Amino acid sequence: MAKILVVDDDITTLKNVAFFLRSKGYQVVEAQDGNEASERLAKDGLDLVVSEVMLPGINGIRLLKQAQSLAPGVPVLLMSAFPSIDPYQVIYLGAADFIEKPFLLDNLLYKIKRTLE
């Protein structure tokens, strides 16, 4: 199964998403901020990044740009609860997809499967 980096500064969301994805057979690497996620990008052999946009340190948009240079070909799915985040803009910048919080875990799983295909 795919190896997914999940990045969120909200520890409850991070743990819930990670647990859910593991229960579906995915390998999951967790990061609580953009700096830690950036380190993981460079060394963990990832298949997908699922990241919050609003993060301490390196935000999700900068992380997306880093992924494009550090791990070309690794898709990034961004998520956020902030209404000021324009989903079309993040996709224009290169994100594979966007999901608005709160979300159903099954909807996230659908987007992950579609992105990995």
Biotite code that builds the C-alpha atoms (Angstrom):
import biotite.structure as struc

atoms = struc.array([
    struc.Atom([0.000, 0.000, 0.000], chain_id="A", res_id=1, res_name="MET", atom_name="CA", element="C"),
    struc.Atom([0.944, 3.618, -0.428], chain_id="A", res_id=2, res_name="ALA", atom_name="CA", element="C"),
    struc.Atom([3.005, 5.595, 2.076], chain_id="A", res_id=3, res_name="LYS", atom_name="CA", element="C"),
    struc.Atom([1.201, 8.801, 3.065], chain_id="A", res_id=4, res_name="ILE", atom_name="CA", element="C"),
    struc.Atom([2.535, 11.792, 4.990], chain_id="A", res_id=5, res_name="LEU", atom_name="CA", element="C"),
    struc.Atom([-0.258, 13.387, 7.042], chain_id="A", res_id=6, res_name="VAL", atom_name="CA", element="C"),
    struc.Atom([0.472, 16.909, 8.287], chain_id="A", res_id=7, res_name="VAL", atom_name="CA", element="C"),
    struc.Atom([-1.734, 18.801, 10.744], chain_id="A", res_id=8, res_name="ASP", atom_name="CA", element="C"),
    struc.Atom([-1.038, 20.943, 13.777], chain_id="A", res_id=9, res_name="ASP", atom_name="CA", element="C"),
    struc.Atom([-4.362, 19.849, 15.293], chain_id="A", res_id=10, res_name="ASP", atom_name="CA", element="C"),
    struc.Atom([-3.237, 16.697, 17.063], chain_id="A", res_id=11, res_name="ILE", atom_name="CA", element="C"),
    struc.Atom([-6.775, 15.244, 17.208], chain_id="A", res_id=12, res_name="THR", atom_name="CA", element="C"),
    struc.Atom([-7.245, 15.534, 13.443], chain_id="A", res_id=13, res_name="THR", atom_name="CA", element="C"),
    struc.Atom([-3.735, 14.224, 12.821], chain_id="A", res_id=14, res_name="LEU", atom_name="CA", element="C"),
    struc.Atom([-4.222, 11.142, 14.997], chain_id="A", res_id=15, res_name="LYS", atom_name="CA", element="C"),
    struc.Atom([-7.758, 10.428, 13.698], chain_id="A", res_id=16, res_name="ASN", atom_name="CA", element="C"),
    struc.Atom([-6.738, 10.639, 10.041], chain_id="A", res_id=17, res_name="VAL", atom_name="CA", element="C"),
    struc.Atom([-3.577, 8.596, 10.638], chain_id="A", res_id=18, res_name="ALA", atom_name="CA", element="C"),
    struc.Atom([-5.467, 5.885, 12.543], chain_id="A", res_id=19, res_name="PHE", atom_name="CA", element="C"),
    struc.Atom([-8.171, 5.720, 9.867], chain_id="A", res_id=20, res_name="PHE", atom_name="CA", element="C"),
    struc.Atom([-5.679, 5.443, 7.012], chain_id="A", res_id=21, res_name="LEU", atom_name="CA", element="C"),
    struc.Atom([-3.691, 2.759, 8.829], chain_id="A", res_id=22, res_name="ARG", atom_name="CA", element="C"),
    struc.Atom([-6.927, 0.803, 9.329], chain_id="A", res_id=23, res_name="SER", atom_name="CA", element="C"),
    struc.Atom([-7.342, 0.907, 5.534], chain_id="A", res_id=24, res_name="LYS", atom_name="CA", element="C"),
    struc.Atom([-3.872, -0.581, 5.038], chain_id="A", res_id=25, res_name="GLY", atom_name="CA", element="C"),
    struc.Atom([-1.830, 2.540, 4.251], chain_id="A", res_id=26, res_name="TYR", atom_name="CA", element="C"),
    struc.Atom([1.575, 3.261, 5.737], chain_id="A", res_id=27, res_name="GLN", atom_name="CA", element="C"),
    struc.Atom([1.325, 6.622, 7.506], chain_id="A", res_id=28, res_name="VAL", atom_name="CA", element="C"),
    struc.Atom([4.008, 9.092, 8.511], chain_id="A", res_id=29, res_name="VAL", atom_name="CA", element="C"),
    struc.Atom([2.860, 11.931, 10.773], chain_id="A", res_id=30, res_name="GLU", atom_name="CA", element="C"),
    struc.Atom([4.073, 15.514, 11.111], chain_id="A", res_id=31, res_name="ALA", atom_name="CA", element="C"),
    struc.Atom([2.688, 18.309, 13.306], chain_id="A", res_id=32, res_name="GLN", atom_name="CA", element="C"),
    struc.Atom([4.193, 21.258, 11.442], chain_id="A", res_id=33, res_name="ASP", atom_name="CA", element="C"),
    struc.Atom([5.560, 22.254, 8.075], chain_id="A", res_id=34, res_name="GLY", atom_name="CA", element="C"),
    struc.Atom([9.208, 22.080, 9.097], chain_id="A", res_id=35, res_name="ASN", atom_name="CA", element="C"),
    struc.Atom([8.906, 18.456, 10.232], chain_id="A", res_id=36, res_name="GLU", atom_name="CA", element="C"),
    struc.Atom([6.924, 17.646, 7.077], chain_id="A", res_id=37, res_name="ALA", atom_name="CA", element="C"),
    struc.Atom([9.631, 19.192, 4.910], chain_id="A", res_id=38, res_name="SER", atom_name="CA", element="C"),
    struc.Atom([12.235, 16.924, 6.515], chain_id="A", res_id=39, res_name="GLU", atom_name="CA", element="C"),
    struc.Atom([10.023, 13.889, 5.867], chain_id="A", res_id=40, res_name="ARG", atom_name="CA", element="C"),
    struc.Atom([9.566, 14.879, 2.223], chain_id="A", res_id=41, res_name="LEU", atom_name="CA", element="C"),
    struc.Atom([13.279, 14.715, 1.612], chain_id="A", res_id=42, res_name="ALA", atom_name="CA", element="C"),
    struc.Atom([13.873, 11.271, 3.091], chain_id="A", res_id=43, res_name="LYS", atom_name="CA", element="C"),
    struc.Atom([10.759, 9.120, 3.534], chain_id="A", res_id=44, res_name="ASP", atom_name="CA", element="C"),
    struc.Atom([9.962, 7.832, 0.003], chain_id="A", res_id=45, res_name="GLY", atom_name="CA", element="C"),
    struc.Atom([6.364, 9.024, 0.044], chain_id="A", res_id=46, res_name="LEU", atom_name="CA", element="C"),
    struc.Atom([3.513, 8.328, -2.358], chain_id="A", res_id=47, res_name="ASP", atom_name="CA", element="C"),
    struc.Atom([1.210, 11.147, -1.184], chain_id="A", res_id=48, res_name="LEU", atom_name="CA", element="C"),
    struc.Atom([1.121, 14.151, 1.156], chain_id="A", res_id=49, res_name="VAL", atom_name="CA", element="C"),
    struc.Atom([-2.110, 15.156, 2.915], chain_id="A", res_id=50, res_name="VAL", atom_name="CA", element="C"),
    struc.Atom([-1.543, 18.504, 4.594], chain_id="A", res_id=51, res_name="SER", atom_name="CA", element="C"),
    struc.Atom([-3.369, 21.278, 6.376], chain_id="A", res_id=52, res_name="GLU", atom_name="CA", element="C"),
    struc.Atom([-2.796, 24.641, 4.694], chain_id="A", res_id=53, res_name="VAL", atom_name="CA", element="C"),
    struc.Atom([-2.485, 26.711, 7.879], chain_id="A", res_id=54, res_name="MET", atom_name="CA", element="C"),
    struc.Atom([0.541, 25.289, 9.679], chain_id="A", res_id=55, res_name="LEU", atom_name="CA", element="C"),
    struc.Atom([3.165, 26.705, 12.022], chain_id="A", res_id=56, res_name="PRO", atom_name="CA", element="C"),
    struc.Atom([6.552, 27.146, 10.386], chain_id="A", res_id=57, res_name="GLY", atom_name="CA", element="C"),
    struc.Atom([6.248, 26.266, 6.732], chain_id="A", res_id=58, res_name="ILE", atom_name="CA", element="C"),
    struc.Atom([2.594, 26.563, 5.686], chain_id="A", res_id=59, res_name="ASN", atom_name="CA", element="C"),
    struc.Atom([0.858, 24.089, 3.402], chain_id="A", res_id=60, res_name="GLY", atom_name="CA", element="C"),
    struc.Atom([1.349, 26.211, 0.269], chain_id="A", res_id=61, res_name="ILE", atom_name="CA", element="C"),
    struc.Atom([5.107, 26.439, 0.852], chain_id="A", res_id=62, res_name="ARG", atom_name="CA", element="C"),
    struc.Atom([5.133, 22.728, 1.644], chain_id="A", res_id=63, res_name="LEU", atom_name="CA", element="C"),
    struc.Atom([3.411, 22.104, -1.695], chain_id="A", res_id=64, res_name="LEU", atom_name="CA", element="C"),
    struc.Atom([6.163, 24.069, -3.468], chain_id="A", res_id=65, res_name="LYS", atom_name="CA", element="C"),
    struc.Atom([8.849, 22.141, -1.577], chain_id="A", res_id=66, res_name="GLN", atom_name="CA", element="C"),
    struc.Atom([7.208, 18.850, -2.504], chain_id="A", res_id=67, res_name="ALA", atom_name="CA", element="C"),
    struc.Atom([7.344, 19.863, -6.147], chain_id="A", res_id=68, res_name="GLN", atom_name="CA", element="C"),
    struc.Atom([11.119, 20.298, -5.900], chain_id="A", res_id=69, res_name="SER", atom_name="CA", element="C"),
    struc.Atom([12.134, 17.761, -3.203], chain_id="A", res_id=70, res_name="LEU", atom_name="CA", element="C"),
    struc.Atom([9.804, 14.953, -4.255], chain_id="A", res_id=71, res_name="ALA", atom_name="CA", element="C"),
    struc.Atom([8.677, 15.568, -7.836], chain_id="A", res_id=72, res_name="PRO", atom_name="CA", element="C"),
    struc.Atom([5.720, 13.414, -8.768], chain_id="A", res_id=73, res_name="GLY", atom_name="CA", element="C"),
    struc.Atom([4.464, 13.050, -5.199], chain_id="A", res_id=74, res_name="VAL", atom_name="CA", element="C"),
    struc.Atom([0.937, 14.492, -5.175], chain_id="A", res_id=75, res_name="PRO", atom_name="CA", element="C"),
    struc.Atom([-0.188, 16.840, -2.407], chain_id="A", res_id=76, res_name="VAL", atom_name="CA", element="C"),
    struc.Atom([-3.769, 16.952, -1.166], chain_id="A", res_id=77, res_name="LEU", atom_name="CA", element="C"),
    struc.Atom([-4.427, 20.094, 0.874], chain_id="A", res_id=78, res_name="LEU", atom_name="CA", element="C"),
    struc.Atom([-7.109, 20.576, 3.524], chain_id="A", res_id=79, res_name="MET", atom_name="CA", element="C"),
    struc.Atom([-8.333, 23.529, 5.555], chain_id="A", res_id=80, res_name="SER", atom_name="CA", element="C"),
    struc.Atom([-11.197, 24.827, 7.654], chain_id="A", res_id=81, res_name="ALA", atom_name="CA", element="C"),
    struc.Atom([-10.468, 28.447, 6.748], chain_id="A", res_id=82, res_name="PHE", atom_name="CA", element="C"),
    struc.Atom([-13.048, 29.869, 4.315], chain_id="A", res_id=83, res_name="PRO", atom_name="CA", element="C"),
    struc.Atom([-10.439, 32.287, 2.982], chain_id="A", res_id=84, res_name="SER", atom_name="CA", element="C"),
    struc.Atom([-8.599, 29.393, 1.320], chain_id="A", res_id=85, res_name="ILE", atom_name="CA", element="C"),
    struc.Atom([-9.656, 29.175, -2.330], chain_id="A", res_id=86, res_name="ASP", atom_name="CA", element="C"),
    struc.Atom([-9.670, 25.507, -3.449], chain_id="A", res_id=87, res_name="PRO", atom_name="CA", element="C"),
    struc.Atom([-9.264, 26.504, -7.088], chain_id="A", res_id=88, res_name="TYR", atom_name="CA", element="C"),
    struc.Atom([-6.196, 28.572, -6.241], chain_id="A", res_id=89, res_name="GLN", atom_name="CA", element="C"),
    struc.Atom([-4.449, 25.709, -4.422], chain_id="A", res_id=90, res_name="VAL", atom_name="CA", element="C"),
    struc.Atom([-5.164, 23.367, -7.325], chain_id="A", res_id=91, res_name="ILE", atom_name="CA", element="C"),
    struc.Atom([-3.859, 26.022, -9.729], chain_id="A", res_id=92, res_name="TYR", atom_name="CA", element="C"),
    struc.Atom([-0.667, 26.126, -7.638], chain_id="A", res_id=93, res_name="LEU", atom_name="CA", element="C"),
    struc.Atom([-0.225, 22.386, -8.125], chain_id="A", res_id=94, res_name="GLY", atom_name="CA", element="C"),
    struc.Atom([-2.190, 20.595, -5.396], chain_id="A", res_id=95, res_name="ALA", atom_name="CA", element="C"),
    struc.Atom([-3.744, 17.328, -6.560], chain_id="A", res_id=96, res_name="ALA", atom_name="CA", element="C"),
    struc.Atom([-6.952, 18.118, -4.688], chain_id="A", res_id=97, res_name="ASP", atom_name="CA", element="C"),
    struc.Atom([-8.446, 20.057, -1.781], chain_id="A", res_id=98, res_name="PHE", atom_name="CA", element="C"),
    struc.Atom([-10.810, 19.009, 0.989], chain_id="A", res_id=99, res_name="ILE", atom_name="CA", element="C"),
    struc.Atom([-12.630, 21.391, 3.283], chain_id="A", res_id=100, res_name="GLU", atom_name="CA", element="C"),
    struc.Atom([-12.722, 20.675, 7.017], chain_id="A", res_id=101, res_name="LYS", atom_name="CA", element="C"),
    struc.Atom([-14.647, 19.270, 8.687], chain_id="A", res_id=102, res_name="PRO", atom_name="CA", element="C"),
    struc.Atom([-14.836, 16.287, 6.362], chain_id="A", res_id=103, res_name="PHE", atom_name="CA", element="C"),
    struc.Atom([-16.051, 12.722, 6.512], chain_id="A", res_id=104, res_name="LEU", atom_name="CA", element="C"),
    struc.Atom([-13.156, 10.271, 6.592], chain_id="A", res_id=105, res_name="LEU", atom_name="CA", element="C"),
    struc.Atom([-14.758, 8.307, 3.760], chain_id="A", res_id=106, res_name="ASP", atom_name="CA", element="C"),
    struc.Atom([-14.679, 11.448, 1.573], chain_id="A", res_id=107, res_name="ASN", atom_name="CA", element="C"),
    struc.Atom([-10.991, 11.886, 2.354], chain_id="A", res_id=108, res_name="LEU", atom_name="CA", element="C"),
    struc.Atom([-10.388, 8.229, 1.503], chain_id="A", res_id=109, res_name="LEU", atom_name="CA", element="C"),
    struc.Atom([-12.164, 8.686, -1.834], chain_id="A", res_id=110, res_name="TYR", atom_name="CA", element="C"),
    struc.Atom([-9.958, 11.679, -2.703], chain_id="A", res_id=111, res_name="LYS", atom_name="CA", element="C"),
    struc.Atom([-6.827, 9.787, -1.651], chain_id="A", res_id=112, res_name="ILE", atom_name="CA", element="C"),
    struc.Atom([-7.704, 6.751, -3.776], chain_id="A", res_id=113, res_name="LYS", atom_name="CA", element="C"),
    struc.Atom([-8.527, 8.960, -6.766], chain_id="A", res_id=114, res_name="ARG", atom_name="CA", element="C"),
    struc.Atom([-5.276, 10.892, -6.371], chain_id="A", res_id=115, res_name="THR", atom_name="CA", element="C"),
    struc.Atom([-3.157, 7.737, -6.121], chain_id="A", res_id=116, res_name="LEU", atom_name="CA", element="C"),
    struc.Atom([-4.684, 6.147, -9.228], chain_id="A", res_id=117, res_name="GLU", atom_name="CA", element="C"),
])
